[in-house]
Amino acid sequence: MLITREDVLLAARRIEGRVRRTPLLAPAGRDGVWLKAEFLQHCGVFKTRGAFAWQLASVESGALGDAGIVIASGGNAGLAHAFAAQQLGLRATVFVPEAAPEVKVARIRGYGADVRRVGTEYAEAHGAAVEFSEEIGAGLAHAYDLPEVAAGAGTLAEEMLEDEPSIDTIVVAVGGGGLYAGVAAAARGRARVVAVEPERCPTLHDAMSAGHPVDVAVSGVAADSLGARRVGDLAFAAQQAEAPVSVLVSDEEIVAARAALWAEYRIASEHGAATAYAALLSGRYLPEPGERVALVVCGANTDPATGLTSP
């Protein structure tokens, strides 16, 4: 299924008043890029948009019963769905891998969700979530590969292009590809998309090379938020409709970008959110002279004490 701009606009109407319209920071300093400050979103992550879009659509259709919703997550999607469920008065059960950061798990519980740790990576937690949802009759959400979830994520790109229509290029990090699919839908025909992935979990890059989604090994500093084993069908359809510029960055470049976001902007991003900036900082993506580039800083669910120090 291909997500369209009409899907994004529908999601925007659905979630209006439920999410923050985050600021687009004007270019400053040596980089000369706009920054979409999505780390200021409820729950500190863009996924809150898609969580509300899917849950509200499910409530409207009557698809959710007393068992509420179940989702598997590396952390951020679980946060977003737990928060949305709390706001909508729904039960939420969140499956996370054993290695999910405690800073995220504690917040998920704080929103009233039941948290269950299963497996070593997202795919194992997802399998357990599917089984559990079938047992109790709950609505099964997906961290990135549902139309409403991706369209909800795409609303941030719609805001970016409303705020600054002259933007030529939007740079986003890719894990399972929900954010990329939504941004691609909003930007199609208006701005190019640069899809940035860690070298150690390159789901979209490898799918583009193979001609179909493939499993990849998952590891590295950004695996807690970008560690999908396989790119979603929505993201794969988006790249078939209009190929993005695909960029891979190393763990070292991600760590350097995270530190630079703090040193230069005082943004305490998580590694996954710094991945997009790493493409520019490392020179893996070199804008053309005069190219007007915007970067999505998509999450800040991190412990600032780990790897972030004042210069």
Contacts in CASP RR format, 6 or more apart in sequence:
PFRMAT RR
TARGET T0000
AUTHOR 0000-0000-0000
METHOD contacts of the structure
MODEL  1
MLITREDVLLAARRIEGRVRRTPLLAPAGRDGVWLKAEFLQHCGVFKTRG
AFAWQLASVESGALGDAGIVIASGGNAGLAHAFAAQQLGLRATVFVPEAA
PEVKVARIRGYGADVRRVGTEYAEAHGAAVEFSEEIGAGLAHAYDLPEVA
AGAGTLAEEMLEDEPSIDTIVVAVGGGGLYAGVAAAARGRARVVAVEPER
CPTLHDAMSAGHPVDVAVSGVAADSLGARRVGDLAFAAQQAEAPVSVLVS
DEEIVAARAALWAEYRIASEHGAATAYAALLSGRYLPEPGERVALVVCGA
NTDPATGLTSP
1 147 0 8 1.000
1 233 0 8 1.000
1 234 0 8 1.000
1 237 0 8 1.000
2 185 0 8 1.000
2 234 0 8 1.000
2 237 0 8 1.000
2 238 0 8 1.000
2 240 0 8 1.000
2 241 0 8 1.000
3 147 0 8 1.000
3 150 0 8 1.000
3 151 0 8 1.000
3 181 0 8 1.000
3 182 0 8 1.000
3 184 0 8 1.000
3 185 0 8 1.000
3 234 0 8 1.000
3 237 0 8 1.000
3 238 0 8 1.000
4 185 0 8 1.000
4 188 0 8 1.000
5 158 0 8 1.000
5 185 0 8 1.000
5 186 0 8 1.000
5 188 0 8 1.000
7 147 0 8 1.000
7 150 0 8 1.000
7 151 0 8 1.000
7 185 0 8 1.000
8 151 0 8 1.000
8 152 0 8 1.000
8 154 0 8 1.000
8 155 0 8 1.000
8 157 0 8 1.000
8 158 0 8 1.000
8 182 0 8 1.000
8 185 0 8 1.000
8 186 0 8 1.000
9 158 0 8 1.000
10 151 0 8 1.000
11 49 0 8 1.000
11 50 0 8 1.000
11 53 0 8 1.000
11 148 0 8 1.000
11 151 0 8 1.000
11 152 0 8 1.000
11 154 0 8 1.000
11 155 0 8 1.000
12 152 0 8 1.000
12 155 0 8 1.000
12 158 0 8 1.000
14 52 0 8 1.000
14 53 0 8 1.000
14 56 0 8 1.000
14 57 0 8 1.000
15 49 0 8 1.000
15 50 0 8 1.000
15 52 0 8 1.000
15 53 0 8 1.000
15 56 0 8 1.000
15 152 0 8 1.000
15 155 0 8 1.000
18 52 0 8 1.000
18 56 0 8 1.000
18 84 0 8 1.000
18 87 0 8 1.000
19 41 0 8 1.000
19 42 0 8 1.000
19 48 0 8 1.000
19 49 0 8 1.000
19 52 0 8 1.000
19 155 0 8 1.000
20 40 0 8 1.000
20 41 0 8 1.000
20 42 0 8 1.000
21 159 0 8 1.000
22 36 0 8 1.000
22 37 0 8 1.000
22 38 0 8 1.000
22 39 0 8 1.000
22 40 0 8 1.000
22 41 0 8 1.000
22 156 0 8 1.000
22 159 0 8 1.000
23 36 0 8 1.000
23 37 0 8 1.000
23 40 0 8 1.000
24 34 0 8 1.000
24 35 0 8 1.000
24 36 0 8 1.000
24 37 0 8 1.000
24 159 0 8 1.000
24 160 0 8 1.000
24 163 0 8 1.000
24 164 0 8 1.000
24 294 0 8 1.000
25 34 0 8 1.000
25 35 0 8 1.000
25 36 0 8 1.000
25 37 0 8 1.000
25 265 0 8 1.000
26 34 0 8 1.000
27 33 0 8 1.000
27 34 0 8 1.000
29 264 0 8 1.000
31 264 0 8 1.000
31 280 0 8 1.000
31 281 0 8 1.000
32 293 0 8 1.000
33 171 0 8 1.000
33 280 0 8 1.000
33 293 0 8 1.000
33 294 0 8 1.000
33 295 0 8 1.000
34 160 0 8 1.000
34 164 0 8 1.000
34 167 0 8 1.000
34 292 0 8 1.000
34 293 0 8 1.000
34 294 0 8 1.000
34 295 0 8 1.000
35 265 0 8 1.000
35 267 0 8 1.000
35 294 0 8 1.000
35 295 0 8 1.000
35 297 0 8 1.000
36 156 0 8 1.000
36 159 0 8 1.000
36 160 0 8 1.000
36 294 0 8 1.000
36 295 0 8 1.000
36 296 0 8 1.000
36 297 0 8 1.000
37 267 0 8 1.000
37 297 0 8 1.000
38 44 0 8 1.000
38 45 0 8 1.000
38 46 0 8 1.000
38 156 0 8 1.000
38 296 0 8 1.000
38 297 0 8 1.000
38 298 0 8 1.000
38 299 0 8 1.000
39 45 0 8 1.000
39 267 0 8 1.000
39 268 0 8 1.000
39 269 0 8 1.000
39 273 0 8 1.000
39 297 0 8 1.000
39 298 0 8 1.000
39 299 0 8 1.000
39 300 0 8 1.000
40 300 0 8 1.000
41 48 0 8 1.000
41 49 0 8 1.000
41 299 0 8 1.000
42 48 0 8 1.000
42 80 0 8 1.000
42 83 0 8 1.000
43 76 0 8 1.000
43 79 0 8 1.000
43 80 0 8 1.000
43 83 0 8 1.000
43 107 0 8 1.000
43 301 0 8 1.000
44 79 0 8 1.000
44 299 0 8 1.000
44 300 0 8 1.000
44 301 0 8 1.000
45 76 0 8 1.000
45 79 0 8 1.000
45 80 0 8 1.000
45 298 0 8 1.000
45 299 0 8 1.000
45 300 0 8 1.000
45 301 0 8 1.000
46 153 0 8 1.000
46 156 0 8 1.000
46 179 0 8 1.000
46 296 0 8 1.000
46 298 0 8 1.000
46 299 0 8 1.000
47 76 0 8 1.000
47 77 0 8 1.000
47 78 0 8 1.000
47 79 0 8 1.000
47 80 0 8 1.000
47 81 0 8 1.000
47 143 0 8 1.000
47 149 0 8 1.000
47 153 0 8 1.000
48 79 0 8 1.000
48 80 0 8 1.000
48 83 0 8 1.000
48 84 0 8 1.000
49 152 0 8 1.000
49 153 0 8 1.000
49 154 0 8 1.000
49 155 0 8 1.000
49 156 0 8 1.000
50 80 0 8 1.000
50 148 0 8 1.000
50 149 0 8 1.000
50 150 0 8 1.000
50 151 0 8 1.000
50 152 0 8 1.000
50 153 0 8 1.000
51 77 0 8 1.000
51 78 0 8 1.000
51 80 0 8 1.000
51 81 0 8 1.000
51 83 0 8 1.000
51 84 0 8 1.000
51 141 0 8 1.000
51 149 0 8 1.000
52 84 0 8 1.000
52 87 0 8 1.000
52 152 0 8 1.000
53 148 0 8 1.000
53 149 0 8 1.000
53 151 0 8 1.000
53 152 0 8 1.000
53 155 0 8 1.000
54 141 0 8 1.000
54 146 0 8 1.000
54 148 0 8 1.000
54 149 0 8 1.000
55 64 0 8 1.000
55 69 0 8 1.000
55 81 0 8 1.000
55 84 0 8 1.000
55 85 0 8 1.000
55 88 0 8 1.000
55 90 0 8 1.000
55 141 0 8 1.000
56 88 0 8 1.000
57 148 0 8 1.000
58 64 0 8 1.000
58 69 0 8 1.000
58 139 0 8 1.000
59 88 0 8 1.000
59 90 0 8 1.000
63 139 0 8 1.000
64 90 0 8 1.000
64 138 0 8 1.000
64 139 0 8 1.000
65 137 0 8 1.000
65 138 0 8 1.000
65 139 0 8 1.000
66 91 0 8 1.000
67 91 0 8 1.000
67 136 0 8 1.000
67 137 0 8 1.000
67 138 0 8 1.000
67 139 0 8 1.000
68 85 0 8 1.000
68 90 0 8 1.000
68 91 0 8 1.000
68 92 0 8 1.000
68 138 0 8 1.000
68 139 0 8 1.000
69 81 0 8 1.000
69 85 0 8 1.000
69 90 0 8 1.000
69 91 0 8 1.000
69 92 0 8 1.000
69 93 0 8 1.000
69 138 0 8 1.000
69 139 0 8 1.000
69 140 0 8 1.000
69 141 0 8 1.000
70 92 0 8 1.000
70 93 0 8 1.000
70 94 0 8 1.000
70 95 0 8 1.000
70 129 0 8 1.000
70 132 0 8 1.000
70 133 0 8 1.000
70 136 0 8 1.000
70 138 0 8 1.000
70 139 0 8 1.000
70 140 0 8 1.000
70 141 0 8 1.000
71 77 0 8 1.000
71 78 0 8 1.000
71 81 0 8 1.000
71 92 0 8 1.000
71 93 0 8 1.000
71 94 0 8 1.000
71 95 0 8 1.000
71 129 0 8 1.000
71 140 0 8 1.000
71 141 0 8 1.000
71 142 0 8 1.000
71 143 0 8 1.000
72 94 0 8 1.000
72 95 0 8 1.000
72 96 0 8 1.000
72 122 0 8 1.000
72 125 0 8 1.000
72 126 0 8 1.000
72 127 0 8 1.000
72 128 0 8 1.000
72 129 0 8 1.000
72 130 0 8 1.000
72 143 0 8 1.000
73 79 0 8 1.000
73 81 0 8 1.000
73 94 0 8 1.000
73 95 0 8 1.000
73 96 0 8 1.000
73 100 0 8 1.000
73 122 0 8 1.000
73 125 0 8 1.000
73 143 0 8 1.000
74 96 0 8 1.000
74 97 0 8 1.000
74 100 0 8 1.000
74 104 0 8 1.000
74 122 0 8 1.000
74 125 0 8 1.000
74 143 0 8 1.000
74 224 0 8 1.000
74 225 0 8 1.000
74 227 0 8 1.000
75 94 0 8 1.000
75 96 0 8 1.000
75 100 0 8 1.000
75 101 0 8 1.000
75 104 0 8 1.000
75 105 0 8 1.000
75 108 0 8 1.000
75 224 0 8 1.000
75 225 0 8 1.000
75 301 0 8 1.000
76 104 0 8 1.000
76 225 0 8 1.000
76 299 0 8 1.000
76 301 0 8 1.000
77 141 0 8 1.000
77 143 0 8 1.000
77 144 0 8 1.000
78 92 0 8 1.000
78 94 0 8 1.000
78 96 0 8 1.000
78 104 0 8 1.000
78 108 0 8 1.000
78 113 0 8 1.000
78 143 0 8 1.000
79 104 0 8 1.000
79 107 0 8 1.000
79 108 0 8 1.000
79 111 0 8 1.000
79 301 0 8 1.000
81 92 0 8 1.000
81 94 0 8 1.000
81 113 0 8 1.000
81 141 0 8 1.000
82 92 0 8 1.000
82 94 0 8 1.000
82 108 0 8 1.000
82 110 0 8 1.000
82 111 0 8 1.000
82 112 0 8 1.000
82 113 0 8 1.000
83 111 0 8 1.000
84 90 0 8 1.000
85 91 0 8 1.000
85 92 0 8 1.000
85 111 0 8 1.000
85 113 0 8 1.000
86 92 0 8 1.000
86 111 0 8 1.000
86 112 0 8 1.000
86 113 0 8 1.000
91 114 0 8 1.000
91 138 0 8 1.000
92 111 0 8 1.000
92 112 0 8 1.000
92 113 0 8 1.000
92 114 0 8 1.000
93 113 0 8 1.000
93 114 0 8 1.000
93 115 0 8 1.000
93 116 0 8 1.000
93 129 0 8 1.000
93 132 0 8 1.000
93 138 0 8 1.000
94 108 0 8 1.000
94 113 0 8 1.000
94 114 0 8 1.000
94 115 0 8 1.000
94 116 0 8 1.000
95 115 0 8 1.000
95 116 0 8 1.000
95 117 0 8 1.000
95 118 0 8 1.000
95 125 0 8 1.000
95 126 0 8 1.000
95 127 0 8 1.000
95 128 0 8 1.000
95 129 0 8 1.000
95 132 0 8 1.000
96 104 0 8 1.000
96 105 0 8 1.000
96 108 0 8 1.000
96 115 0 8 1.000
96 116 0 8 1.000
96 117 0 8 1.000
96 118 0 8 1.000
96 125 0 8 1.000
97 117 0 8 1.000
97 118 0 8 1.000
97 119 0 8 1.000
97 120 0 8 1.000
97 121 0 8 1.000
97 122 0 8 1.000
97 124 0 8 1.000
97 125 0 8 1.000
98 117 0 8 1.000
98 118 0 8 1.000
98 119 0 8 1.000
98 120 0 8 1.000
99 120 0 8 1.000
99 121 0 8 1.000
99 224 0 8 1.000
100 117 0 8 1.000
100 224 0 8 1.000
101 224 0 8 1.000
101 301 0 8 1.000
101 302 0 8 1.000
101 303 0 8 1.000
103 301 0 8 1.000
103 302 0 8 1.000
103 303 0 8 1.000
104 224 0 8 1.000
104 301 0 8 1.000
105 115 0 8 1.000
105 117 0 8 1.000
107 301 0 8 1.000
108 115 0 8 1.000
109 115 0 8 1.000
116 128 0 8 1.000
116 132 0 8 1.000
117 125 0 8 1.000
118 124 0 8 1.000
118 125 0 8 1.000
118 128 0 8 1.000
119 125 0 8 1.000
119 128 0 8 1.000
121 218 0 8 1.000
121 223 0 8 1.000
121 227 0 8 1.000
121 229 0 8 1.000
122 143 0 8 1.000
122 218 0 8 1.000
122 227 0 8 1.000
122 228 0 8 1.000
122 229 0 8 1.000
123 218 0 8 1.000
123 228 0 8 1.000
123 229 0 8 1.000
123 230 0 8 1.000
126 142 0 8 1.000
126 143 0 8 1.000
129 140 0 8 1.000
130 140 0 8 1.000
132 138 0 8 1.000
133 139 0 8 1.000
133 140 0 8 1.000
141 149 0 8 1.000
142 149 0 8 1.000
143 149 0 8 1.000
143 176 0 8 1.000
143 228 0 8 1.000
144 150 0 8 1.000
144 175 0 8 1.000
144 176 0 8 1.000
144 177 0 8 1.000
144 178 0 8 1.000
144 179 0 8 1.000
144 181 0 8 1.000
144 228 0 8 1.000
144 232 0 8 1.000
144 234 0 8 1.000
144 235 0 8 1.000
145 176 0 8 1.000
145 177 0 8 1.000
145 178 0 8 1.000
145 232 0 8 1.000
145 233 0 8 1.000
145 234 0 8 1.000
145 235 0 8 1.000
146 234 0 8 1.000
147 234 0 8 1.000
149 178 0 8 1.000
150 177 0 8 1.000
150 178 0 8 1.000
150 179 0 8 1.000
150 181 0 8 1.000
150 182 0 8 1.000
150 185 0 8 1.000
150 234 0 8 1.000
150 235 0 8 1.000
151 182 0 8 1.000
151 185 0 8 1.000
152 182 0 8 1.000
153 178 0 8 1.000
153 179 0 8 1.000
153 181 0 8 1.000
153 182 0 8 1.000
153 183 0 8 1.000
154 179 0 8 1.000
154 182 0 8 1.000
154 183 0 8 1.000
154 185 0 8 1.000
154 186 0 8 1.000
155 186 0 8 1.000
156 183 0 8 1.000
156 296 0 8 1.000
157 170 0 8 1.000
157 182 0 8 1.000
157 183 0 8 1.000
157 186 0 8 1.000
157 187 0 8 1.000
157 191 0 8 1.000
157 296 0 8 1.000
158 186 0 8 1.000
160 167 0 8 1.000
160 170 0 8 1.000
160 294 0 8 1.000
160 296 0 8 1.000
161 167 0 8 1.000
161 186 0 8 1.000
161 187 0 8 1.000
161 190 0 8 1.000
161 191 0 8 1.000
164 292 0 8 1.000
164 294 0 8 1.000
165 190 0 8 1.000
166 292 0 8 1.000
167 191 0 8 1.000
167 292 0 8 1.000
167 293 0 8 1.000
167 294 0 8 1.000
168 191 0 8 1.000
168 192 0 8 1.000
168 291 0 8 1.000
168 292 0 8 1.000
168 293 0 8 1.000
169 191 0 8 1.000
169 192 0 8 1.000
169 193 0 8 1.000
169 194 0 8 1.000
169 287 0 8 1.000
169 291 0 8 1.000
169 292 0 8 1.000
169 293 0 8 1.000
169 294 0 8 1.000
170 183 0 8 1.000
170 187 0 8 1.000
170 191 0 8 1.000
170 192 0 8 1.000
170 193 0 8 1.000
170 194 0 8 1.000
170 293 0 8 1.000
170 294 0 8 1.000
170 295 0 8 1.000
170 296 0 8 1.000
171 193 0 8 1.000
171 194 0 8 1.000
171 196 0 8 1.000
171 276 0 8 1.000
171 277 0 8 1.000
171 279 0 8 1.000
171 280 0 8 1.000
171 285 0 8 1.000
171 293 0 8 1.000
171 294 0 8 1.000
171 295 0 8 1.000
171 296 0 8 1.000
172 179 0 8 1.000
172 180 0 8 1.000
172 183 0 8 1.000
172 193 0 8 1.000
172 194 0 8 1.000
172 195 0 8 1.000
172 196 0 8 1.000
172 276 0 8 1.000
172 296 0 8 1.000
172 298 0 8 1.000
173 179 0 8 1.000
173 196 0 8 1.000
173 197 0 8 1.000
173 222 0 8 1.000
173 226 0 8 1.000
173 272 0 8 1.000
173 273 0 8 1.000
173 275 0 8 1.000
173 276 0 8 1.000
173 296 0 8 1.000
173 298 0 8 1.000
174 180 0 8 1.000
174 195 0 8 1.000
174 196 0 8 1.000
174 197 0 8 1.000
174 203 0 8 1.000
174 204 0 8 1.000
174 226 0 8 1.000
174 231 0 8 1.000
174 235 0 8 1.000
175 197 0 8 1.000
175 201 0 8 1.000
175 203 0 8 1.000
175 204 0 8 1.000
175 225 0 8 1.000
175 226 0 8 1.000
175 227 0 8 1.000
175 228 0 8 1.000
175 231 0 8 1.000
176 203 0 8 1.000
176 204 0 8 1.000
176 226 0 8 1.000
176 227 0 8 1.000
176 228 0 8 1.000
176 230 0 8 1.000
176 231 0 8 1.000
176 232 0 8 1.000
176 235 0 8 1.000
177 203 0 8 1.000
177 204 0 8 1.000
177 228 0 8 1.000
177 231 0 8 1.000
177 232 0 8 1.000
177 234 0 8 1.000
177 235 0 8 1.000
178 232 0 8 1.000
178 234 0 8 1.000
178 235 0 8 1.000
179 296 0 8 1.000
179 298 0 8 1.000
180 193 0 8 1.000
180 195 0 8 1.000
180 204 0 8 1.000
180 235 0 8 1.000
180 238 0 8 1.000
180 244 0 8 1.000
181 232 0 8 1.000
181 234 0 8 1.000
181 235 0 8 1.000
181 237 0 8 1.000
181 238 0 8 1.000
182 234 0 8 1.000
182 238 0 8 1.000
183 193 0 8 1.000
183 296 0 8 1.000
184 193 0 8 1.000
184 238 0 8 1.000
184 239 0 8 1.000
184 241 0 8 1.000
184 242 0 8 1.000
184 244 0 8 1.000
185 238 0 8 1.000
187 193 0 8 1.000
188 241 0 8 1.000
188 242 0 8 1.000
189 242 0 8 1.000
191 294 0 8 1.000
192 244 0 8 1.000
192 245 0 8 1.000
193 242 0 8 1.000
193 244 0 8 1.000
193 245 0 8 1.000
194 244 0 8 1.000
194 245 0 8 1.000
194 247 0 8 1.000
194 276 0 8 1.000
194 279 0 8 1.000
194 285 0 8 1.000
195 204 0 8 1.000
195 205 0 8 1.000
195 239 0 8 1.000
195 244 0 8 1.000
195 245 0 8 1.000
195 246 0 8 1.000
195 247 0 8 1.000
196 247 0 8 1.000
196 248 0 8 1.000
196 249 0 8 1.000
196 275 0 8 1.000
196 276 0 8 1.000
196 278 0 8 1.000
196 279 0 8 1.000
196 284 0 8 1.000
196 285 0 8 1.000
197 203 0 8 1.000
197 204 0 8 1.000
197 205 0 8 1.000
197 226 0 8 1.000
197 246 0 8 1.000
197 247 0 8 1.000
197 248 0 8 1.000
197 249 0 8 1.000
197 275 0 8 1.000
198 220 0 8 1.000
198 221 0 8 1.000
198 222 0 8 1.000
198 223 0 8 1.000
198 226 0 8 1.000
198 248 0 8 1.000
198 249 0 8 1.000
198 250 0 8 1.000
198 251 0 8 1.000
198 254 0 8 1.000
198 272 0 8 1.000
198 275 0 8 1.000
199 248 0 8 1.000
199 249 0 8 1.000
199 250 0 8 1.000
199 251 0 8 1.000
200 217 0 8 1.000
200 218 0 8 1.000
200 219 0 8 1.000
200 220 0 8 1.000
200 223 0 8 1.000
200 251 0 8 1.000
201 216 0 8 1.000
201 217 0 8 1.000
201 218 0 8 1.000
201 219 0 8 1.000
201 220 0 8 1.000
201 222 0 8 1.000
201 223 0 8 1.000
201 226 0 8 1.000
201 227 0 8 1.000
201 228 0 8 1.000
202 216 0 8 1.000
202 248 0 8 1.000
203 213 0 8 1.000
203 216 0 8 1.000
203 227 0 8 1.000
203 228 0 8 1.000
203 229 0 8 1.000
203 230 0 8 1.000
203 231 0 8 1.000
203 232 0 8 1.000
203 235 0 8 1.000
204 231 0 8 1.000
204 235 0 8 1.000
204 236 0 8 1.000
204 239 0 8 1.000
204 244 0 8 1.000
204 246 0 8 1.000
205 246 0 8 1.000
205 248 0 8 1.000
206 214 0 8 1.000
206 216 0 8 1.000
206 231 0 8 1.000
207 213 0 8 1.000
207 214 0 8 1.000
207 230 0 8 1.000
207 231 0 8 1.000
207 235 0 8 1.000
207 236 0 8 1.000
207 239 0 8 1.000
208 239 0 8 1.000
208 243 0 8 1.000
208 246 0 8 1.000
212 236 0 8 1.000
213 230 0 8 1.000
213 231 0 8 1.000
213 232 0 8 1.000
213 233 0 8 1.000
213 236 0 8 1.000
214 230 0 8 1.000
215 229 0 8 1.000
215 230 0 8 1.000
216 229 0 8 1.000
216 230 0 8 1.000
218 227 0 8 1.000
218 228 0 8 1.000
218 229 0 8 1.000
220 251 0 8 1.000
221 251 0 8 1.000
221 254 0 8 1.000
221 255 0 8 1.000
221 271 0 8 1.000
222 251 0 8 1.000
222 254 0 8 1.000
222 270 0 8 1.000
222 271 0 8 1.000
222 272 0 8 1.000
222 274 0 8 1.000
222 275 0 8 1.000
224 270 0 8 1.000
224 271 0 8 1.000
225 270 0 8 1.000
225 271 0 8 1.000
225 272 0 8 1.000
225 273 0 8 1.000
225 299 0 8 1.000
225 301 0 8 1.000
226 272 0 8 1.000
226 275 0 8 1.000
238 244 0 8 1.000
245 285 0 8 1.000
247 279 0 8 1.000
247 284 0 8 1.000
247 285 0 8 1.000
248 284 0 8 1.000
249 257 0 8 1.000
249 275 0 8 1.000
249 278 0 8 1.000
249 279 0 8 1.000
249 282 0 8 1.000
249 284 0 8 1.000
250 282 0 8 1.000
253 278 0 8 1.000
253 281 0 8 1.000
253 282 0 8 1.000
253 284 0 8 1.000
254 271 0 8 1.000
254 272 0 8 1.000
254 274 0 8 1.000
254 275 0 8 1.000
254 278 0 8 1.000
255 271 0 8 1.000
255 274 0 8 1.000
255 307 0 8 1.000
256 278 0 8 1.000
256 281 0 8 1.000
256 282 0 8 1.000
257 274 0 8 1.000
257 275 0 8 1.000
257 277 0 8 1.000
257 278 0 8 1.000
257 281 0 8 1.000
257 282 0 8 1.000
258 269 0 8 1.000
258 270 0 8 1.000
258 271 0 8 1.000
258 274 0 8 1.000
258 307 0 8 1.000
258 308 0 8 1.000
259 307 0 8 1.000
259 308 0 8 1.000
259 309 0 8 1.000
260 277 0 8 1.000
260 281 0 8 1.000
261 267 0 8 1.000
261 268 0 8 1.000
261 269 0 8 1.000
261 274 0 8 1.000
261 277 0 8 1.000
261 297 0 8 1.000
262 268 0 8 1.000
262 269 0 8 1.000
262 304 0 8 1.000
262 308 0 8 1.000
262 310 0 8 1.000
263 310 0 8 1.000
263 311 0 8 1.000
267 297 0 8 1.000
267 300 0 8 1.000
268 300 0 8 1.000
268 302 0 8 1.000
268 304 0 8 1.000
268 308 0 8 1.000
269 277 0 8 1.000
269 297 0 8 1.000
269 299 0 8 1.000
269 300 0 8 1.000
269 302 0 8 1.000
270 299 0 8 1.000
270 300 0 8 1.000
270 301 0 8 1.000
270 302 0 8 1.000
271 302 0 8 1.000
272 298 0 8 1.000
272 299 0 8 1.000
273 297 0 8 1.000
273 298 0 8 1.000
273 299 0 8 1.000
273 300 0 8 1.000
274 297 0 8 1.000
276 295 0 8 1.000
276 296 0 8 1.000
276 297 0 8 1.000
276 298 0 8 1.000
277 295 0 8 1.000
277 297 0 8 1.000
278 284 0 8 1.000
279 285 0 8 1.000
280 287 0 8 1.000
280 293 0 8 1.000
280 295 0 8 1.000
287 293 0 8 1.000
302 308 0 8 1.000
END
